[in-house]
């Protein structure tokens, strides 16, 4: 009876939320890329009154901005200049390597068909490089439909037992706390952490292990962001144990998303400058926000014309990443995050430009480490398949819930790289607690070589007696340390993230995971693309709609299913 009354109370609360909320409409080649374009506009002369747009950063957000500028703002591609500090475009969407040296992807950004509204629309206008007369969106969704996800081993214990994850493991206290969190106004959550809201036992539930490792939350992550995720992804709440909502790309995201977008922009004449950092911006005096000059790392500067526009990446979660190998750990970070430093340099010059310190001031809380395993043949993948019941590409995350590093692995459909040989297989994994001592390798994850990380994982799977047999098939294991990968989840104030187009801006916008977009969730491709579209449409007065966040959290059927899930 208590369980029934609790369910009715929560259903009533969710129903009240639904009725009370108003519906708002928010109007490879895997090689080192060479410097492309003539780049004459960085230092050359321009025609009088000709408008140029400078996009600082070469991640998916700025590439999307270039596509929107051409398609919807009707800007000539040759007047768009992408300035990237690294040797390659793509930002956090990466994937590279060889069959001889091993492959590496720092991470795999999971897509979602039902909630990535602007991503699918944009890539619906970008031609596929592999499928003539079809778009990238068609290519991805077709691949995903042929390779559906249904994890059968989402959580695994230290005794190699597959956990029954149908139940979330909530107490009534957890259910009430979650319902209150969904209902409370965001403005009341400034600076709060997830652990400030929930009882200690909440962090031992199946739900927390699955939600934490799917989205990379920590106990000390922003409560505000958990609320956003629960509202935005409530459709996925009922299937978090199978991850059926995950939409996978045919290859790694660099090849599946970045390369076709880059190819499209190059054909439109967009100018790319690589290996060049913008380190500061000069603003026109006065109350308005008007950029007049770009300051470059080489000591030169670029004066802007009266009609020119600047869009800046204010923070990148994969800044300062380091790579190791089979025999060497990923080294410690020694440099300052470039994109965050640029943000720091401008933040105090004008009101409304946000505050980078909550995000980039605590490496110990924002890091985790990934590793990519390259194998000869498929014997190790066959072991994983036999254990999990999932063929490559169907299982999504498998989390070793009792491992001290909280390790998870993903076996993608093979091949995952365009140049991957038929007799080569790969899988990817990551650990959240990089400062903990391993259960089998008595070092912290950050101190471990690729070999040691793989041995720890193999031992967690109970296969250590077969180590010699497994090891002979390994080409490489490349660990990647990412000091700021969780930076966007740090506790913060509402004012710490700036608007995409700050108030009083005349020619300036910011596009990143560190801008404020009402109702949407960070750590997603959709967030960057929505920011880019918002920036272009507002600065260029485009009379089109930025597709609003789909209100799954106002759908009575979805709410009913979510309530049922809380009591499973």
N, C-alpha and C positions, 0 to 999 in steps of 0.2 A: 504493500500500500504506500509506504514511504517513497519507493522508487517511482510509482505511478504519479503520486502527487508532485514529486520533484520534476518529473517529465512535463506534467501539465503546466507547472509554474514556469518552466523554462520556455515551453512552447508559447505560453501566453506572453512572456517577455519579448520573445523574438517576433511574435505577431504584432505586438505594440510597436516595436521598432520599425517593422515594415510599414505599418499604417502611419506612423508619425513622421517618417522621413519623407521629404519632398523629392520628387524626381527632378534632378537638374540635368540639362543638356549642355555639356561643355563643348559651347560653340567651340699553273701552279706548280699553279706551279708552286711547290713548297721550296722555293729558293729565296735567297736574300734578294729583296727587291732593289733594283737600281734606281737611281734618281731619275724621275720621269718628268716630262714637260720641259719647256725651255726656261721656266722660272724667271723670265725677264722682268716680270712685274714687281719682284721684290726690290730691285734696285734700278729698274729702267724708267723711262719716261712714259707718261700716260696722256691720252687725249683729254683735252679740257672737258670737264663735266661728265666724263665717262665714269660709270659707277663700277666699283670693284668690291668684292666681298672676300674677306679673309677669314678662313676657318682654322682656328688654332687647335691642332690635334687631328689625328687621322683614324680615330676609332669609328665604330659603326654610327654613332650619333652625328658626327660631322659629315661622314659620307652620305648619310640620310639627308642631312640639311642641304648638301649640294644637289641631291636628286630632287628634293622639293623645290629648291630655287629654280632649277631648270624647268621642271614639269609644271609647277603651279604658279610661280612668280615670274616665269618667262624671262629669266636671266640668261644671258649668253654664257655658255660654259666656259669660254676663254676668259671671262671676267671673274671666275671663281678660283680662289687660290687656297689650297689645303697645305698647311705648314705642320709637319710632323717631326718630332724630336728624335724618333727612333729610325732605324734603317728600313722599317717595314710598316705598311699600313695594317689596320685591323684592330688596334688597341687590345682589348682583352679577348678578342676572338682570334685565337691563334691555332696553329697546327703546322708542324714542320718536322723534318728529319729524313733519314735514309735507312734502307734495309741493312746497311753495314754498320752504321753508328747508332741506330735506334731512333725511334720517333718520340715526340713530346708534344703534349698539349697541356698548358697550365691548368686548364679547367674545361668543363663542358657546360655551356649555358643552356639549361633546359628551356625549350619553348613550350607553349601551350596554345592549342587551337582556339579555345573558347575565350581567352582573355587577352591575347596579343593582337588587339584589333588593328592598330595602325601598322604594325609590322607586316601583317598579311596583305593589307591594302597596298603598302608601298612596294613590297616585293612582287605583288601581282602585276606591277608595271615594269619590273626588271627582267629582261630575257634570261632564261637559263642558258648556261654554257654547254650543258650536256644533252639537253632535250629540245631540239629545234621546234620553233613555233609555240613554245610553252614558256610560262613565267617561272621564276624561282619558287613562288608560292605553290604553284601547281606541282612542281618537281618535289618539293619537300612533303606536301600533304599526300601525294601519291606514294612516295616512299614510306611514309609513316603508316599509311593504311595497309601497305604490304608487310610491314614489320611492327605489328601492334605490341604494346608494352603490357605485361601482366606479371609482376614480380611474384615468384613463389617462395622466395627466401629473403624477405625484406630485412628481417632481424635474425641474427644467429648468436647463440650463447657461447661462452668459453668452452663448453663441452660439445660444441659443434651440433647443437640442437636448433632446428628451425623453429622460431617462436610463432605461435598462433597470434597473428596480429589483427585478427578480425575485431578483437576487443581493444578499445583505446586505453583501458585501465584507469579511467577517471573515478574519483570519489565524488560524492555529491558536492563537497566543498569545491572541488575542481570545476565541476559543471557550473556552479553558481558564479565562481570567479570568472570563468570564461564568458558567461552570458553578460555579466556586468561590464567586462572589458569591451565587448562588442557594442554596448549601449552608451558608454561614457563618452562625452565630447573629447575630441583630441586635445583641445587646449588645456585640459586638466592633467595631461600626462608629461609635461615638460620635465626632462631630466630623469624620468623614472626608468628603472631596469626591470626586466621580466621577473627576476628573482624578488623584486619588491612587491609583487602582486600575488604570486602563487606560493602555496605551502611547499616545503622541501620535498614531500612525497610526489608532487607533480612532476619533478624532474627524473623520476624513475618509471614513469608511465610509458607504455608502448607509444602513445601519441607523441610524447616529447622526443624520444629517441628517433622516431621517424621524421617528425617535423624539423627537428634540429638538423639532422643530416641531409635532408632533402634541400633545405634552404640555407644551411650554414649559420643558424642562430647559435648564440651562446646564452648562458643564464644572465650574463651582464649586458646583453644586447638591449636596445631600446624597446621598451614596452609599447611605445608609439608604433614602431615598425611591425611588431607582432600583431597589433590590432589591425593595421593596414593589410597585412598578409591574410589574416583570418577573414576579413571582410571581402578582400579581392579574390581570394582563392577558396571561398567557402564551398564552391562547386567541387573542388578537389578534396575537401575534408573527408568525405565519405569513401574516397578511394585512395587515400594516402598510403594504405597498406599494400596496394598493388601498383601504384603510380601509373595507372591507365591514362591519366591526363597528360603524361609527358609526350611531347612531339619531338621526334628526333630528325636531324638532318641526314642526308645520304652519306656525307663525309664529315670530317671535322668542320667547325663553323667558319674557319678561315676560307676553306675551299668552297663550302656550300653557300656562304653568305657574302663574305668580303670580296672574293675574286669576281663573281658576276657583277656586283655593284661597282667595283673599281673599273671593270671592263666597260660597263655602260657609261660611266663618267668620263673615262678617257676618250671614248668615241664622241662625246659631247664637247671635248676640248678642255675639260677641267685641268688646271695646272696643279701639279703636285711637287712639293719640295720636301725631301726627306733629310734626316740628320741635321735639323735646324730647330733649335728651341727659341720660342718667344719667351723672354724672361721678365718683361714688364710692359705695362701699357701707360701711356700718357693721356690724361683727360683734360679737356677744356675747362678752364676755371668757370665757376658759377654753380648754380643749383642743379643743372641738368647733367646727365651722364652721357658725355660725348667723347668717344675715343678719337684722338688726333694723331697718335703715333704708336707704332710697334717698336719695342726695343728687342733686338735679337742677341743671341748668345755670343755671336762673333764680334760684338761691340758696335755693329752698325745699327741703324734705325731706319724705319720706313714711315715717312709722313703720309697721312691719309688725306684724300680729297674730301671736299665738302659732302659728297654723296656716298662715300664709302661706308661699308658696314663691317663690323667685327663680331664673330661668334667665338667664344672661348670655352675650352674644356677646363672646368674648375675642379680638378681632382680626378685621379684615375686609380681604381682599386688595384691594378696590377703594376703600379709604379714600384721600382726598386726590387723587382723579383730577381732571384739568383738561381742558377742551375748547378746541380752536381752531376754525378755519373755513377757507374757501377762501383768504382773504387774511391770516390770522393764525395763528401757531404756537400749540400748546397751551402755556399759560404754565407757568413753574416752580411747584412746590409751595411754598406759604408756611405752611400750617397743619400742626399735629401731627395724626397719625392718631387720631381720637376713640376708636375702639374699643380701640386699643392703649394709649392713655393711661389709659382706665378699667382695663384689665388691669394696667398699671404701678402704678396707685394701690392696687390690692388685693393684688398679688403678694407683698409682703413682710409683709402683716398676719397671714397664717396659713401654716403649712407645707403643701405640696402644691398650691399654686395656680399653679405653673409659672413660667416666665421668658420675658417677651416680647422681651428684648434680642437674642437671635440672629436673630429674625425681622424686627424693625422697627428695626434699628440700622445698616443698610447699604443705603441707597437706590440706590447705584450698581450694586449686584449684583442688586437685586430688581425693577428696572423693565423694562417694555417699552412699546411704543406701538402702538395700533391706529388704523385709519382706515376710515370708512364712506363709500363713493362713491354718490351719488345722481345718476341720469342721466335725461334726457328720451329716451324711446324705448329701443330695445334694441340699437342698433348696436354698442356696445362689448361687451355681453354676447355678441353674435353673433361678434365677433372672438375672444373667449375660447373660445367653443364650437368654432369652426372650428380653432383651434390645439390645444386640449386633447382634442377628441373627446368631451367631456362636455357634456350639456345641463344647464341650471341645476338644481341640487339633486342631481346625480349624482356630482360630482367631488370633494367635500370639499376638502382642502387641496392647493393647487399651490404648491410652494416653489421660489423662485429661488435655488438653492443657492450660487451664486457672488456674489450681491449682497452688498455690504458691510454692509447692514443685516439681512441674512438675511430677506428679505421673503417672506411667504406670503399667499395670497388664498383666499377661499371665495366661491363663487357659490351662494347658496341658491335653492331653488325659489321662484319669484315668484308672488304677492307675499309678502314677508317681514314686512310690517306690515299690520295690518287696514285702515288708512286709506290704503294705498298705491294710487294711481290706476293704471288699466290701461296708461297710456302712460308710467309711471315704473318704472324698474328700479334695483336697488341691488346692490352687492357689498361685502364686508368684507375687510380685510386687516390684517396686523400685521408689525412688525419687531422682532427680538429685540435687535439691537445698536444702541441708540439714540444711543450716543456716538461712533459711527464716521462718517467723512465719506462722503457718497454717491458713487457711481461717476460720476454725471452731474450731480447738483446738489452742488456742493462745500460742503456744510454737513452738520452732524450731523442725524440724523433729528429730534432734539428741537428743533432750531432751525428746522425747515421748516414752511412753511404747508401747508394742504391741497393747494393747487395744486402746490407743489414736490414733495410726496410722490407725488402722482399722476404728475407728469412723470417722476420717477425710475423709478416702476414701469413706465410706458409705454415708457420708453427701455430698461429691462431686457428688455422683451418685443420690442424691435426695431421699435417703431412710432413712434419720435420724428418721423420725416418726415411723419407724418399727424397731428401734434399739433394743428394748427389745426382740423382736421376733428373730432377727438375732443373737444377742449375746448369746442366750441360746444354740445355736448349735455350738458355737466356742469351740474347744479344746484348741487351743493356737495360738498366733501370735508371731512369733520369728523375731524380728528386728536384722539385721546384719549391723554393721557399718564397712565400708571398706575404710581406710584412703588413700590407694594408688591405688585404683581400676582403676583410669584414668591416672596413672603415665606415661604410655607408650605414651599418647597423648600430653605430655607437649612440649611446644616450645623448640627447641634445635638446635644445630649446627650439621652439617653432621658428624663431628668427634666425637660427644658424644656417639654414639652407636658404639661399636667395631665390627670388622668383626667376623664371627663365628669362623674361625681359623685365629687368628691375624698373621700379617706378622712376619716372623722369628720364628714362633712357631714350635717346634719339637715334642711336646707331649701334647699340651693343646688346648682346644676349649671351647667356651661358647655357651650355648643353652638356649634361653629365648625369651621373648617379647622385650628385650632391646638390641638385636644384630642387625646389619645392614644386611638386605637381599634386594638387589635391586629389585624394582618393586612390592614387596609383601607388605601386610598390616598387622599391628599388631592387637592385641586383638582377635586373631583367633587361633583355634587349628592347622590350616594349617601352621601358622608361626612357631610354636614350632616344629612341625614335619618336616617341610622343613629345619629348622636349624639343627635338629638332623641328618637328612640324609646327609646334607652338611658336617657336622663335621665328620661323620663316613667315608664317601667316600673320603674326602680329607686326613684325617690322616692315613687312611689304604689303600690308593691308589686303591680304588674299581673302577673297569673299568665298571661302569654303570652310567646311567644318573639320576640326580636329575630332576624329571619332571619339565619343565619350567612353568612359569606363563603363563596361557592361554591368548593370546592377543585379548581379546574381544574388547579392545579399538582400534583395527586396522581392525575390521570387518565392512565393509561399511553398512551392514544391521543394525547392532547394533548401529552404529553412526547415521544412518538415524532415527532410532526409538528414540534415545536419543534426537536428535534435535526436533523431533515432541513433545516429552514429555516436553521440555522446554517451548513450546508454548501452552500447554494444558490449 
